[in-house]
Amino acid sequence: MQRAALFRGGDAQMAAGDLGELLVPYMPTIRVPKSGDRVYKTECAFSYDSPDAEGGLYVCMNTFLGFGREHIERHYRKTGQCVYLHLKRHVREKVPGASGGALPKRRNAKLFLDLEISSDLNSDDFEYEDEAKLVIFPDHYEISLPNIEELPALVTIACDALLSAKSPYRKQEPDSWEEELQASKHAKTLVQLDNGVRIPPSGWKCSRCDLRENLWLNLTDGSVLCGKWFFDGSGGNGHAMEHYRETGYPLAVKLGTITPDGADVYSFDEEEPVLDPHIAKHLAHFGIDMLQMQVTENGLRDNDIKPRVSEWEVIQEAGVKLKPMYGPGYTGMKNLGNSCYLNAVMQAIFSIPEFQRAYVGNLPRIFDYSPLDPTQDFNTQMAKLGHGLLSGQYSKPPMKSELIEQVMKEEHKPQHNGISPRMFKAFISKGHPEFSSNRQQDAQEFFLHLINLVERNPVGSENPSDVFRFLVEERTQCCQSRKVRYTERVDYIMQLPVAMEAATNKDELIAYELKRREAEAARRPLPELVRAKIPFSACLQAFSEPSNVEDFWSSALQAKSAGVKTSRFASFPEYLVVQIKKFTFGLDWIPKKLDVSIDMPDFLDISHLRARGLQPGEEELPDIAPPIVIPDDPKGIYRLILPSLDIDESSVMQLAEMGFPLEACRKAVYYTGNLGAEVAFNWIIAHMEEPDFAEPLVISAFGEVASSGAAALGAVGLDNQPPEEMVAIIISMGFQRNLAIQALKATNNNLERALEWIFSHPDPEEESDPALDTMDMENNANANVLAETGSEGPRIKDGPGRYELFGFISHMGTSTMSGHYVCHLRKEGRWVIYNDLRVCASERPPKDLGYIYFYHRIPS
């Protein structure tokens, strides 16, 4: 007890021998971080506590995991690890008379070399001090650092390595989102020439070669010059770099990337992309107002657009004084760099009671039974995120006295509100080529990716994703024989087409398009935007209309024929997610967005879309699979090679023109069933990291893919057993092995028909237990993959088809590859806007401009 008192007091000195003696029993547990070790010294594994938190952060000297004060005891009890490095940052107001105009004074800089500095603290009125201690559990002995002379050498080396370790979110890949951009050393002191240069909103070209793409604005003299391949993959003649070599002007911003949230900045001197904390001021020098800028196909639009016409202004409710909201359920999320799609989806997800109960309601159990590395556990990170959003712990209003002082000074004190979902994003995007990048993504694809992970990681007896799942009945009819086939599939999103032909303001649209072209040709300011007004009823009608089936093979005619397909709801979900299909491909095959206004209803009734099944007088198509052609093969390797396949060559060439390998394009079109280049493009993005991505497609006699002759021989199976690869595919979807074999045998080893057979035979010969779906929905645009199923079929929550709107996610920008997402949710009787860290009461919710809508079923 005497020794404990000495250490807890912190003032008394202990001899070097005593310190060494105290640490001897724990020396085997103290590790020095090595290359590849992740050191979490900025964030708790179970909460969003950091060194800024009141209790600081404890970093285990063995696992290098960080824990807040509420969770450190749990880790100690579970692992028996005793030695932790306690990190604490103290923020104080500067003493009057302190030097002004400088960044906050940083004491003990060696302790936190890579600790992120909050932008809120870059104020002349505040300074901070960093403190580190070794803490030994369970008695909480404290040893202040630095204490180099008294500590054993191993401990000193371990502490120094931990404190200087890089962020665990930095990865080796240069395009990874975790490769965090650093502020340029030139940003603060950049000299800008007063040469009167003003940059127009569009119509730019390189001043040396007339190139009109990949253009960069030098932030010193306003020169507009072309780049080259080194930055974003676009072509150019390198005149921006030549200009730097001639002048030494270091910073340039890429034209076409400037939005209210920032821009792409490159430092020629530092030879890397950088952050410019003063980018708004630097752009204003050349007449560019960031708050009024948005990415467009040919450039930027600025103040020439009248208020509340630009979707950036309308969706973010710019120009309206919005009241900040605080407390449980009103917590913002930091944008990590094009992560707004994640923020918007997660805010909507955790507004749903079933997800709140599954993760936040089960939080103690999830945390207690988490693995030794909770940063790599899906349920732990979901519970952590849910608690961060719903607890109110990270959304506290300023004190009344602080508000008065802020009003008087017309400034804001540092606020630590909101959470930074770095750990969550790092885990759920791991291994995904798109979500692990720093590029903007499609919120709809991320929603399906998240549901996929929820399905794979059950949290209890009830799966919260059940609330979104519904059955779709597809009625396919042979136009010649008039016979029909009914099949069912599982889906999670209702995708509504945009019925552009039903626009109610066609004359205005035609007149606007003429004026826009004239203005672009004359390089005048663009006219006021006219947005197409589409009735929701027209979109719903387009959804319900029959569509043609390409390459339809009629089992009644035993030949190809014309076919049509109609989709209806075989069940209605508890929560209906409606996606407006705004994104399409332009002539250059760059994804683009239809800028339309749709009068989405607050109350939606789709009861008339209920499936009815086989009707009296209808005759079913025979259950016969297309014939299989097996060519002569003297080697006994029965396979169909690529030239005999029916592949849409026009789609293949469209993809190949985008720079993808020809064989990869053929595989993409084949695997997506000739559904067009857009769907095949999604397949390419999801599979381009696979080792056999560019290898030729080889199809065996029974329809499965084989990459070599030997593989094909093993796959066909000469004992009349279904190909093992196809069995494995069905098993991976959650079905039992005996059911997969039975379905394949019944359909002559046709994978697609085997899946249909499973749904049409709810009582197989052998009972099987329900199994959890492990589908890969992000590779299927419509999630046309069977979900959780067993002998009783997929788990659904059927009910009436009447719904009420409670949230929507909106997208600003021209394509899924750029722009910004914002979420609006109805809470406690009013609409609230979630714009990353900013959470405010909404005054004008733009319900007509949404991209994804969330409806809740109205109880009957």
N, C-alpha and C positions, 0 to 999 in steps of 0.2 A: 504493500500500500504506500510505503514511503516513496518507492521508485515511481509509482503511478502519479503520486502528487507532484513529483519533480517535473515529470513530462507534461502533465496537464497544465501546470502553471505556466510553462513556456518561458518564464523569466530566469529560473535557476539554471545553472550550467552543470553539465555532467561530463565527467572525464572521458577522454577518448576510449579508454579501456572499458568503461561502463557501457558506452554506446555499442561497441563491438560485441561485448558480452550479451547485451540485450538482443542483438540481431542474430547471433549465432544459431539459435534453434530454427530460425526462419530462412536461413541462407539457401537451403536446397529449393525453396519455393520461389525465390526471386530470380526472374529471368531478364536478360538483356534483349530488347526487341531486335529481331533480325529482319533482313529484307523479306518482304512478303507478309510479315505480321501486321495485322490491323490494330492500330492504337486508337481507342475511342476516348479522347481526352476533351471532347467538346460537347458530348451528349450522352445522357443516361440511356441504357438499353431498354428501360421500362417506362421512361417518362421523357419529357422535354426539358428536364433540368440540365443546367450547364454550369460552368464556373461562375456565371453571372447570378445564378440562383442564390437564395438566402443561405442555403446550406452548402453551397458549392458542389463539387463533383469529386467522387472517389474513384480512382483508377486502380484496378487490381494489378499488382506487380508481377502476376503470373500469367493471367489471361489477357491483360490490357483492355478489359471491358470497363466501361464507365458506369457509375451508379449514383443516383441522387440520394439524399439523406434518407428518404422514405424506403429505399430499396436495398441499401447496402447490407443491412442485417440479413436479408433473404439470401444474398449471394454468399455471405460468410457462413450461414448455417448449411447451405447446400453443398458448398465446395470445401469448407474448412480453410480457405485461404485467409491469411491473417494480415498481410502487409499491403497497404493501399497508399497511393499518392493522392493527397487531398489538394485540390486546386480551387482557388477562390479569387474572384476579381471584385475589387472594391471600386465603386464609382462615387466620386465626390465632386462637389462644386469647387471650382478654382478659387483660391484665396484672392480677394481683391488686390489688384496691383500686379497680378500675374501677367506674363507677356501675352498679348492678344494676337490674333491672326494666325496662330499656329495650330497644328493638329493637337489633340489631347496628349498631355505629357504621359510617357510610358515608362514606368519604373520597373525594375527587375526584368528588363527585356529578354534576358536569356532564358527565363523560365517558360515563356509561352511563344516560341518563335513562330509557330504555325497556327496559332489560335485566331480564329476568325474575329474580326473587329466589327461590331455593330455599327452600321452607318448612322444610327441615332446618336452615337457618342462622338461623332466628328463635329463637335461644337466647341467654340472657344470658352464656353462657360463650365466645362467639365473636364476632369482628368480621372485617370484610373490607376490603380495599383494592383499588381498581381502577386499572389501569395501561394506558396507551396509548402506542404508538410508531409512527412511520412507518418501514417497512423497505423498502429498495431492493435488489432482486435484480439480478444473481445474487450480489453480494458481501455481501449482508446488512448494508448500512449501516443504522444505527439512529439515529433522531432522536426524542428523548423529547418528549412533549406534556404540557401545553400549551407552545408555543414561538411565541407569536403574533407577537412583535416581529421574530423572525429569519426566519420563514417568509414566502414570497410570499403576497399576499392571496388568490389563488385557492385555494391549498393550505389556508390557514386556514379559508376559507369551506367548502371541500369536507369537511374533517375535522369541522367543527362540525355541518354538515348530516347527515353520516353518523352521528355519535355521537348525535344527537337524533332520528334517523329512527324512525318507528313500526315496529311488528312487521310483517313481510311477510304475516302471516296475518290481519291485519285487513282486512276488506272493507267495501264501502259498504252492502251489504244488512244491515238491522238484525237479520234472523233467521239470519245466517250464524254457523256455529260458530266461525269465526275472530274474531268480534267478542267478544273475551275480556272476561269480567266482571272488574271491579276491586274490591278490598276497600273497603268503605265506610269513610269517615272517622269514622263514628259507632261502628263495631263495637267498638273497643278501650275506649272510654270510655262506652259505653251504660249509663245508669242504669236499673235495673229496680226497680219499686215492690214493696215487701214487703207486698202486700195479701192474701196467702193464696189467690190465684187458682190453681186447678188445672184443667188442660184434660183432659176425658174423651177416651177413645180413638175415640169416634164420636158421631154424633147431634148434630153442631154445627148452629147456625143463626145468622144475623146478629142481633145484639142489638137492632137498630133496625127491621128489616123482616121478620124470620123467613125470609129467603132461605137456602136450604140448599146453594147451589153458589157457586163462586168466592169462597170465604171466606178471610180473612186474619187472622192472629193478630198483634196488635201486641206487639212484644217488650219494651215498657216497662211497660204495665199489664195485659197479657193480654186485652185486648178482642178479641172475634171479630166482624168486620164484613165486609160484602161489598165487592168491588172493582168495577171497571168495565172498559171495553173496552181501556184503555191498555196492559195488560200481556200477557195470553195469549190474547186473543180471546174470553174468556168474558163473559157478560153480568153485570150487577150495577147497583146503584143508587148506587155511589160513596160509601158510608158510611165506608169505611176512609179515604178522602181527606178527607172532612169531619172525621173524628176528628183527623186530623193537623193540620188548619188550626185546630182548637179547642185542641189540647193541645201541638202541636209535637213529639210523640213520633215519631221519624223512621223507624224500621225495622219492617217487618212480614214475616212468613213465610206463604206460602200453605199452608193446611191441605190435606193430601192429596198433598203432594210430599215429605214428610219421609221419608228413608230413611237407612240407615246410612252412605250416601255423601254426604249433604248435603240441601239443600232450596232451593226458590226463594225468594229474599229480595229485597224491593224497598225502596228508599230514597225516601221522599216528598220529602225535602229535596234529594237529588241528582237526583231525577226520572229514575231508571233502575234496572234490575235490578243488584244488587251481590252481592259475596261477603261473608259474615260468617265470618271465621276462628274466631270464638268461638261459633258457632251451637249447638254441643252444650251449652255452659254456659248460654247464654241460654234454650234450651228446657228444660233441667233445672230452671231456676227455676220453671217452671210444671208440673213433674212429668212432663215428656216425656223418655224415655230414647231417644236417637237409635238406639243400637245394637239396640234391640228393635223399631224401627218399620219398617213396610213399607206401600207404597201399596196401598189396597184400593178397591173400588168405592164404598163409602159412607164411607170414612174410614180410620182407622189402627187397627192392633192393637198392643198393647204387651205388658206382662208378664203379661197375663191368659192368653196362650198359653203352654202349658207347654214346657219345653226340648225342642229337636229336633223340634218339630212344625212350626213355621214353616219354609217352604222357604228363607227367607233364612238361617236358622241352619243347616239341614241341608246345604244346598248349599255354603255357605261354611265348613262344619265349625266353627261357633262353639262356644265352650265347651271345645274340645279344644286342648291345647298342641301346636302344629304346629312342626316343626323347619324353619327356613329352609334353602333349598338355594341353592348358589352354583356358579359355574363355567359352562363351555360348555353351552348348551342350557337353562340355568336363569335366564335374564334376564327380568325383569319389564318391563312397558310402562305408562307413565303414562296415566291416564285424563284425556283432554283436555276432559272434559265430555260425558257420554253417548257416549263412544267405546269403551266396553267391548266392544261387539259386534265392532268391528274388532280389538281386542286378542285376543279369544278365537279368532277365525277365523285370524288370522295365526300365533298360537302353534301351532295345529293344522297349518296349512299347512306351516310350516317344521320340523315334526317328521317330515315325509315325505322320504325320501332323494332321490327324483327332483327335488323342488324345491330341496333343499340342493345337489345337483350342478349343476342348471341355473343357479342364481344365485350361490351362494357359491363353488362350484367354478370357475365362469367369471368370478369377480369381477375379476381383473386385466384380462382382455380386455374385459369390459363397461366398466370404468372408463376404460381407455385409449382406447376407441372411442366414449365418450359424447359427446354434442353439446356445444357451447360452453356451454349452460345445462343442466347435469346435473340441476337441480332439476325440470326439465320432461320428464324421460325415465323411462318406466316401468321399464325393465330396470335402470337405474342405481339407482332408488329401491328396487326389490325386492332388489337385491344388497346395498345399504346396510342395509336392514332385516334381511335374513337374516344378514349378518355381525354386526350388532349383537346379534342374539338368540343366535347360535351360537358366537361367538368367545370368550365369557367375559370379554371386555375390560370389560364394564359390569356384571359380576356377581362381585364379589370379596368374600370373607369378611373381616370385621374381623380385625386382627392379634390374636394371643393376649393381648398386653399390654393392648390396647384393650378386649378382652372382659372381662378381670379388672377393669379400671378402671370399665367400665360397670356391672358387677355390684355393685361396691363403692358406686358413686354412685347406682345404680338409675336410670340415665339413658343415653341414646344419643348418641354423637357423630355429627356429620353424615356421612351416607353418600351417595355419588354413584352408587349402583347403579341399574340400570334405564335405559331409554331413553324418550325422548319422541317419538312418531311424528308430529310436527306436519307436517313436510315431506311425508311419505308420504301422510298423510290429505288434505292440501291438494291434492296432485296427483291422486290417484285419485278424489277426489270432485268434481273440477272439472267444472262444468256439470251435475252431477246434482242435481235439486231437493231430494232427501231426504238423501243422504249428505253434501252440503255444508252441511247445516243443523246446528244444535246439538241436534236432537231425537234421541231414542232410535230405533234402527232394528232391523229384523228381520235376525238374523245369517244366515239362509238366503238372503235376498235379497242381502245383501252378498257372500256366498260366490259366488253366480252372477255378480254384477257383477265380482268379482275374476277369475273364470274367463274371463269375456268379455274382460277386458283382457289376460290371459295369451294368449288365442287371437289377439288383434289385434297382439301385440308379440312375435313369435318371437324366442327367445334363442339358438337353435341348431338343429341338425338334428332334435333331439327336443324335442317340446313337453311340458312337465311335466304339463299338464292332461290329457294322454292317459290318465293313470292313473285318472281319474274317469269317462271317457266310456264309455257303453255303449249298445247298441241295444235298443229296446223294440219287440216285435212286438204290434200291436194287431189283434185279431180282431173284426170287426164282423159281426153276423148279423142278417139280416132275419127277424123273428119269424114273418112270414106265409109267405114263400116258403122259409124255412130256408136260403137261400143265404148265402154268406159272402164277406168281402173281408179280405185280409191286407195290412197296411201296416207300415212300420217308421219309427221316428223315433229321434232321438238324445236322450239325457237324461244328467244328471250326478248326480241325487239320486233315491233311492227314497223316496217319500212314503208313510208308513204312516198310515192313518186310526186314530183312537182308538175302539175298539169299546166304547163306554160300556155298551151293553146286556149285555156279558159280564162286568161287574164282579162280583167274588166276594164282596163285602161289602155287598150292596144293603140289607139290613136296617139295618146301622149307618148307612148314608148317609141313609136315610129318617128315622131317629131323630135324627140330627145336624141335618138340615135343619129339623125341627120345633123343636128346641131353639134353633137359631140365630134363627129368625123370632120366637120368643117373647122371646128376649133383646134383639133389636133393638127390638121393640115396647115392651118395658119399660125400655129403655136400661140393661140390665145388661151386665156383661162377657160376651163371647161364649164359648160352650162350646169345649172342646178340639176342634181341627180333626180331622175324619175325611176322609181322602183316598181316593178311589176306587181300588181295586186291580184292574188290568186285566191279564189274562194276555197275554204277548207273542204266543202262538199265535193268540189271537183277532184281534189286529191284523193278523197275517200272513194269516189266513184272509179277513179283510175286504178286504185288498189284492187277493187273487186272485179274488174273486167278481165275476161280471158286473155291469156297471152300465148303466142305461138311457141311450140316446142321444136327447137332445132334438131334435125337429124332424128326425128321420131321414128322408131321401129314398131310397127303394129303387129302384135302377136296374132290378131285376127286375120290379117292379110299375109302374115309371114314375109313382110317386106316393109321397106321404108314408106312412110306416108305422111300426110299433113296431120298435125296434132295440136290441140289447144289445152291449156292448163288453167284451172281456176283454183284459187286458194281461199279457204274459209277457216274460221276458228273452231277447232274441235273442243277446245276449252278456253275459258277466259281467265287470265292471271289475276292475282290479288293486286299487283301493281303493273300497270300497262306502260311500257316504255315505247314512245313513238319517235322514230327518227325521220326527219324530213330529208329526202335524198337530194340535197342541194349540190353535192359535189359530182363533177363529171370531168371528162378529159377535153382539153382544147385540141386544136389542130396540131400543136406541137407536142401533144401527149403529156403536157404538164397538168396535173389536177387543178381544176378551177371550180369556182363556186357560183351558183345562180343566186344573184342578189334579189330576193323576192320578199314580199310581205304576204303572209297567210293569216287569215283571221281565225286563229286557233281558238276553239271554244273552251270556256271554263268547265262546262259540263258536257260530257261525251257519251253518246249511246251508240254502241256498235252491235246491239243485240241482233240486228238483221243480218249480221255476218256470221251467225252461228251455223256451223256445218250441219247438214241433214243426212249425210250418208247416201247409200244406194237408194234411189227412188223407184217407185213402181213403174214398170215399163222399161227401165234401163237394163241393158245386158252387159255383163262384165267381159272385159277382154280376157282371153285365155291366159292362164298362168304358165306361159312358155317363154323361155329365155331365147335371145337371138342365137342363131346357129354359130358354132365355133369352127373356124376354118384352120385346119392343121396342115401346113405344107409338108411335103416330103423332106425328111431330114435324116440322111444316112447315119449321122452320129447319134441319133436317138434323142437329141435335145430339141424337143418340140417347142418351138417358139415362133411368134409372129414378130418380124423385125419392123422397124419404124415405117418404111415406105408403104406398108399395107394398112396402116392406121388411117382413120378418118380424122384428120386434124385440120382445123381452120388455118390455112396458110396465110391468109391476110392478117389475122391476129398475130401470127408468128413473126411476120415481117415488120409489123408495127412495133413490136417489142424489140426486135433485133436492131431496128433503126435507132432505138434509144441507147444502144451500146451494150446490150446484154448478149452473152454467147448464144449462137443459133440453137445449139442442142438444148440449152437451158430453156430457151423460149418455147421449143417444141414440147418439152416436158411440162412447162407451166400451162400451156394451152390444153394439153391432154388431161392433166390432173384436175383441171377446173372444168372439164366437160364441155369445152368449146363455148364457154359462156361469154367470151369476149376478152379484149385486151385488158380492160380495167381489172377484172377479177384475176386474170393471169398475172398482172403486174403485182397484185397483193401477194400472190403465191411466190413470185420471184423474191420479193423483199424478205419474206419469212424464211426462205430456204437458201439464200445466196451464200451463207456461211458453211453449208454442208460440203464435205470433201468431194462428193460425186455430182456437184451442182452442174458442171458443164459436160458431164459424160453423156454419151448417146442413150436415148431411151430404148429399152428392149422389153418387149411384152411377151410373156410366156403363153403357152397354149390356153391356159385357163384364166388369163387376164391379169395376172399379177406382174409387177415390175421385177425384172431380173437384170442385174448389172453385168453378169457374166454367164458363160455357158454352164459352168458348174453350178452356179446358183440357180439357174433356170431348171436344170435337171432335178436338183433337190426340191425345188418348189413345186414342180408339176406333180410328183408323187406317182409312181407306177403301180401302187397298190390301191388305187382308186380312193385314197384318202385326200381330203381337201388340202391345198397348199398350206404349209405351216406358216408362211408369211401372212396369208390372208386370215388364218385363224388368230394369229397374234394381233393383227389390226383390230379385229372385232373384240378380242379379249381386252385390249387396251382401252376400249370404249366402255368397259365396265360389265360386259356380259360374261357368263360362265363358259368354260371351254366346251362342255358338252352341247350347250345351246349354239355356240358358234359353228361347231362341226355339223350339227343337225341342219342349221340354216344353209350352210354352204352346199351340203349334199343335196338338199331339196331344190336348190337353184342352179345346179350344175356349176358350182364354184364361181358364181357371178356375185362379186362383192356388193354392188349396189342393190341387186335383187335380194340378196341374203339379208340385208338390213331391213328391207321392206317386209320380207317374210317374217322376221322376228316380231314386228308390230302386228302383222295380220294373223299371228298364231299365239294368242295370249296364254294358251294352255299347252306348252310343249310336252313331249313324252316324259321328260324327267323334270321334276321341280328344281328350281334353282333359287338361291337366296338373293335378295336384292343386293346389287353391287353399285358402288359409286362410280359415276362417270369420270373418266380422265381424258375427256376429249380435248382436242387442240383447236378451240374455236377461232383463235385469231387467224388461222389459215383458211377460214371459210367465211366469206363476207356475210352470209345470211344465217350462220350457225345452223346449217342444215345437217346437223349431226345428232344422232340419238343421245339423249342425256341419260340420267340415272334410270336404271330399269332393272327388271328381274322378271319373275313370273307374273307380277301384277302390272308391269309396264312402268313408265316414268311417273315420278311423284309430282302431282299437280294440285293446285288449289282452285278448282273450278267454282264458278259462281256467276251471278248476273253480269251482263256486259255494259253496265252503266258506271261511269267514272267521273271523278272531279280532279281538275288540275291542281297540283301542289308544288310544282317546280319545273324549271326548264333551264337548259344550258344553251348559251348563245355563242356564236363564233364570229369574230371580226377578222377580215382579211380575205384574200382572193383564193386560197386553197388550204387544204389540210397541212401543207408543208410550211405554212407561215401563219401569222396572225396571233390572235389572243382569244382566250375563252373566259367567260364570266357566267356565274350561276345565280339564278334568282330562285328563292324558296319562300313559300307562304308559311309563316310561323306566327302563332298566337294572334291570328286574325289579320295579319298584314304581311305585305311582301317585303323581303329583305334581299339586298344585293350582296353577293360574295365575290369580290374582285381581288383575288389573292389575299393580301394582308388586310385589305380594307373591307370592313363589314358595316353596312349602313342600312337604315330604313329606306326602302325604295319609294320614290315618289311617282315615277312613270315607268312601271315595268313593261319592257318592249316585248310583249307576248307574241307579237306578229313576226318577230325576227329570229325566233329561236331555232335551234338545230336539233336538240333532243328534248323531248317533253316527258314529264313524269306524272302519271295519273294514278289515283288511288280509287279502288272500287267503292262505290256507294252501297252500304248495306241495304238489303231489301227489307 
